Amino acid sequence: MAIQYRFDKEMINIKEWRELVLNVATWKMPTDLRDWEKMLENTPLIVTAWDGERLIGSARLFTDFVRWGNIYDVVVHRDYQGKGVGKQLILELIHHPSVASVRTFWLGTADKAEFYEKLGFRRVNEIDGHSMVYVRKERVYNGDE
């Protein structure tokens, strides 16, 4: 399995991406294609996973490109789950050169906390356990610090 990870929004077929997310996500997502177009347009950084020409995973990052990043909508096609694709999506996002100075990454999950803990995330909300944070010790500074 030679999975490729890409950051090119233009290669994403909106209908295919929507189908992938809606079939895997355990959270509520919009169904209108225009909403999906807006979501993609307004996402600063998205990584997708491909098996040949087949879209099999994606993850989005909202960020200021300096200090903070919020990860959303991490999905992997059911046929590829448990094969390291989700892990690589997260690693590709947090190690992308454009977010090298970002120190803190947040995400929310209702059912995958253990998965994210293996990647270095920590639970920060003891009440419902949905909020998780990853604080990077190594980062590139872009100014006088």
Residue, then its C-alpha position, 0 to 999 in steps of 0.5 A: m500500500a503506497i499511500q500519498y499525502r497531499f496538501d493541494k486543495e485543487m485536486i479535491n473533488i468536493k463530492e468525493w470528499r463529502e462522501l468520505v467524511l459523511n460515511v466515516a464521521t461520527w459527528k454532524m456534518p452539513t450535506d449541501l455541496r455549497d457548504w462543503e465548497k465554503m469549508l474547503e475554501n476557508t480551510p487554511l491547511i488540509v491534508t488528504a490521503w490517496d491510494g492511487e486516485r482514490l481519496i481515502g482520508s483527510a484532516r483539516l487545520f485552522t491556524d494563525f500560522v504562528r502560535w495556535g492550530n485547531i485540527y478538525d474532521v480527521v477521517v479515514h475510509r473504513d477499509y484503511q483504518g488501523k493501517g497508520v493513515g490517520k496517524q500520518l494525516i496528523l503528523e503531516l499536518i503538525h509537521h507541515p513547514s507552514v506551521a513550524s512555529v505553531r506550538t499548540f494544537w487543539l482538537g476535539t474527539a468523543d471516541k478516539a482519545e486513546f488514538y490521539e494520546k499515542l501521538g502525544f496529545r493530552r486530554v484537557n477536559e476531564i468533564d467530557g474528555h473531548s478536548m485534547v491538546y498537543v504542545r510541541k517543544e521543538r519549533v521554529y521561531n519566526g521572530d526575535e524571541 
